[in-house]
Amino acid sequence: MLSKPGVVFENLIAVSLIRMATRMTETGVGNFEIRYLRDREKREVDFVLVKDNHPVCLFKTKDNDTNISKAGRFYGEKLNIPLYQIVRNASKVETFPGNCFVIPASNFLMLTG
């Protein structure tokens, strides 16, 4: 049994995002990368999807918490891009003000292949 399922879940999402970014780059849509974002105040977002050196959207992973991440909301507003909070144990997709979304991990993983 793994002692830190949250870390395993975050790594699963990272691999899925990297695969998705690679697939989009290989199909000629643009040059996509996955990056990490953290500032001096220790606000962080797990993943940033970047296309041609411009951030496109943010991803935050959570085990159970469907409350939108404060750091994710902050960066989403600052960069004017959506935040997708991928929650392992969420039961439905939810939309929040500020272009923020909660997505159950099962839904997200079906989309990323």
HUCORUR-V573778 format. One record per backbone hydrogen bond with DSSP energy under -0.5 kcal/mol. NH is the residue of the N-H (numbers start at 1). CO is the residue of the C=O. E is the energy in kcal/mol with one decimal. If there is no record, write none. Layout:
NH:CO:E
NH:CO:E
This chain:
7:4:-0.7
8:4:-1.6
9:5:-2.6
10:6:-2.3
11:7:-2.2
12:8:-2.1
13:9:-2.2
14:10:-2.3
15:11:-2.5
16:12:-2.1
17:13:-2.7
18:14:-2.5
19:15:-2.4
20:16:-2.2
21:17:-2.9
22:18:-2.5
23:19:-2.4
24:20:-2.3
25:21:-2.2
26:22:-2.7
27:23:-1.4
28:25:-1.5
29:24:-1.8
30:24:-0.6
32:30:-0.8
33:50:-2.2
35:48:-2.4
37:45:-1.8
39:43:-1.8
42:39:-1.9
45:37:-2.5
47:59:-2.3
48:35:-2.5
49:57:-2.7
50:33:-2.8
50:48:-0.6
51:54:-2.8
52:31:-2.9
54:51:-1.5
56:49:-3.4
57:49:-1.1
58:82:-2.7
59:47:-2.8
60:84:-1.9
62:86:-2.3
73:69:-2.5
74:70:-2.5
75:71:-2.6
76:72:-2.5
77:73:-2.4
78:74:-2.4
79:75:-2.8
80:76:-1.0
81:76:-1.7
82:56:-0.6
83:99:-1.9
84:58:-2.7
85:83:-0.6
85:101:-3.6
86:60:-2.7
86:84:-0.8
87:85:-0.7
87:103:-2.2
88:62:-2.6
88:86:-0.5
89:63:-2.1
90:87:-1.1
94:102:-2.2
96:100:-3.0
100:96:-1.4
101:83:-2.3
102:94:-2.5
103:85:-2.7
105:87:-2.3
108:104:-2.2
109:105:-3.0
110:106:-1.5
111:107:-1.5
112:108:-2.0
113:109:-1.1
